[in-house]
């Protein structure tokens, strides 16, 4: 079923399309609202569809935050800061963000940090020590890891060379 955003669609067609959209992958309310706006529905119709999706468990922000945080940690090796910022950008509540971040196992978090930091340190071919340090720190800061961990790790790695 191909629904064109600029044509008139029945609420039932859009509802069916959004059920599939939410069942295929976890979605947050913001993503669903953007998708619904593309179908040019009235605000009442949008509200009816969102209520239906929530009542039938197609849309659940707590589940979305949990899956998002765990998957971004495992697949992209993001730190807690990056995950938190990305969830905030999707308008997830602070309570749900905190709950989702707590689901990341702390021992696995530390192990992952050590692994990716040591691996990245080895891949930097820069000869200048200050530039190498900057590249290393910038990379891990972009990934959302805690700055105090990064600076401790860079000192540890620099001392292991000497």
N, C-alpha and C positions, 0 to 999 in steps of 0.2 A: 504494500500500500504506500504510494508516494503522495504525500500531502505537500502541496506547495504553500509556502508561508504567505504569499500575497493573495491567495484565493480564499473564498469563504468555505469554512469547514464546519461540519456539525460538531457539537460538543461530544457526541459519542465517538466520532472518528478521532478527534484529538485525544480524548480520554484513552482510547485503545492504543494510540501511538505513544502516549506518555507512560502508560503501564509498561509497555515494552521497553521504553527508554530507561525507566527506573529499575526494571527487572534485570536488564542487561548488565548494569553497573551501578554501584551505590552512587546516589546523587544527593546534593544538598539542596535546600529550599531555593537558594539563589539561582542555581543552575536550572532548576525546573521552572522558576518564574521567567527567566530569560527565554527559555524554550517556548513557553506559553505566549509570551509577548510577540514572538515571531509569527504566531498564527492569527494575530489581530483579533483576539477575543475581548469581550467586555470584562471589566474587573469582576463582576458577579460570576461570570462563567469561569474565570481563572480561579476564583475562590472556591467554587463548587468542585472543580477538578482537584485542586490541592487538598481540600478536605477529604475527598474520596481516596486520594493516594495515601494520605496519612492513616485514615481509618482502615484501609486494606493492607497496611504495612509495606507499601511500595516505597514510601518516603519516611525516613527515620534519621534525624540529625545525629543522634547519639551513636547509632550504628555506623553512619557515614564517617564521623570523626574518628571512631575507633579503627575502622578499616583503613582510612586514609593515613593515619599516623603510623600504623604498623607497616603498611605496604610501602610508604615512602622511606621509612627507616630501612627495611629489608632490601628493597629494590634499588633505591637511589642513594642509600647511605646518608640520608639527611640527618642532621642533628636536631635536637629538641627545639632550638630557637627557630630554625627554618620551618619546621612543621607547625609550630605555634603561629608564626606569621602568616603562613599559607592558609591555615584554618581561619584566622582572623579576617583575612582578605575575602573569605567566603562567608563572612558574617555568622560564624559559629559562636555560640555564647562562651564566655570565659570558663564557666563551670564545666561545660562539655569538653573544652580544650584541655583543661587540667586533668579531667578524668581520662581522656584519651592518651595524654602524655604519660600518665602513671602506668598505663598498660604495657609500656615498653620495658622489658626486663633490664634492670640496671647492670647486671653482670654482662649481659650480651651487648649492652650499649657501650660499656667500657672496652670490651674486647673488640668490637667493631671499630671504635675510635682508634685504638692502638694499631689495628691491622691496616686501616686505610691511610693513617698518617705515616706509618713506616713505609708502606708501599709507595705513597706519593713522594716521600722524601727521596727514595731511591730513583724515581723517574725524573727528577729535576736535574738537568745537566748543567745548570748555571755554575760557573766557576767562582764568581764573586759571592762571598759568604752572605753579605747583606741582601743582595738581590735574591739569592736562594731562599733566605729566611722570609723575605717579603712574599715571594711566590707561594711558598708553603703556607704561610699564615693566611694570605688572601684566599687561597683555595678552600681551606677548612672553614674560614669565616663565612664564605659564600654558601657552603654546605650547611651552615647553621650550627656548628659546634661551639661549645663554650670557650670564650677567649682565654680564660685562665688555664684550661686544659691544653689549649693550643700552645701557649707560651711556655708552659712547663715541658711539653713534649719537644718543642723546638730546641730548648736548652739541653734536654736529655739526648736528643739526636746529634746535636753539635758536639757535645762532650764525648759521645761514643766514637766519634771520628778521631778525636785527638789522642 
